[in-house]
């Protein structure tokens, strides 16, 4: 763990054995990963122990901020791994190729430290082939809020537009001590909450508004037919709350952020999918970023977020904007774990070993965060002209901490980390051949459902 967090020269997991803080042989790496957990039951027990350790250094507060997302790891050339899936793969450099890779989705719920802009992985779960990543994320955040550590606090969770759908919103709305700040897709339909008796089923939905900047005619195409429809912008509705804040970019550009809030809005959904939104009300917040000096838009489109939960009135407009702004810290953390902590690079034919490794990567990230106030600046001789940036809230960034943490580890007493003397094993006998590993096909999501429907006997 110390080598993973500190050895910057490693290009692979096995190369961590060359770290000056690693005193064992390279084979000890695979043995340690294998011994961490042998099955799902042991994995849950170890994960619980890790969480208890993390919360000693990140005490639970009256308000805790979480961030939810899915990160993909790819294993195109690992046929011995079970349940590999087709996943979207961005930045495909070959023209004409589809942006698809083979691997696993990992559902992340991070706990955020706003002053230092750190986003720490608190719950990371591999989504199985028979599970839906949106529903898995809903169960993750529900389990966290219902755990004894977070039951008495108000928990705020930020998520991107992938989670702005009924099957997520309807489930997380049930949690009393949870407020979600979820980005909605541009152009989505929302409705005023308006209850009226009609003699039959009561009317629940009022006037219709679209999440667009200006009202107007929009053209749609369905198959070969083209039709137009007039869409009413949500800005036509009078806002219940208005605010304005100012920020500066890293380059010093001054920004003016206009915030508007519309309370008690609703969303429709198809009834047969089993996610009723009839009783779910949420607030819509519109975020418009302008150049303070010129008054021009910084982004072409405004951002609209839904504030979901019984305690949503406890969040001010400024706090909603701050929670959504810091959601992007999670993207920085994901990239750091992939590029520096070998989240995506670890090769194994065993899915349990892969799950164990993801837990070790989380532990390494927490180790870096814990030491981010203890390390000293490390700057190479040829980089003197570019000193590291000042730390936030007394903490260095993950990259700065990783550069200096090895010097901190080398000040520790070596004796507790030295290997114990033991008799060398016999090893594999000469001439013994192992059976070839079993290979598995890539799983197509819902492929099993299509097979059942195809083979179902037709009713007369």
Protein Blocks (a to p, Z undefined) as FASTA:
>chain_A
ZZmmmmmmbcbfklmmmpmkbcbdfklmmmmmmmmpgbfklmmmmmmmmmmmmmmmmccd
fbdcddddddddddfklmkbghiacdddehiabghiacddddddddddddddfknopacd
fbdcdddfkbcfklmmmmmmmmmmmpmklmmpccdddddfklmcfklmmmmmmpmkbccd
ddddehiacdddddddehiacdfbdcdddddfbgcdddddehjbccddddddfklpccfb
dcddddddfkopacdddddddehiaddddfklopafklpccdddddddddfklopafbfb
dcddddedjklmmpcfklmmmmmmmmmmmmmmmmmmmmmnommmpccfbfklmmmmmmmm
mmmmmmmmmmmmmpccdddfklmmmccdddeehiacfklmmmmmmmmmmmpcfklmpccd
ddddebjaehiacddddddddddehklmmmmmmmpccdZZ
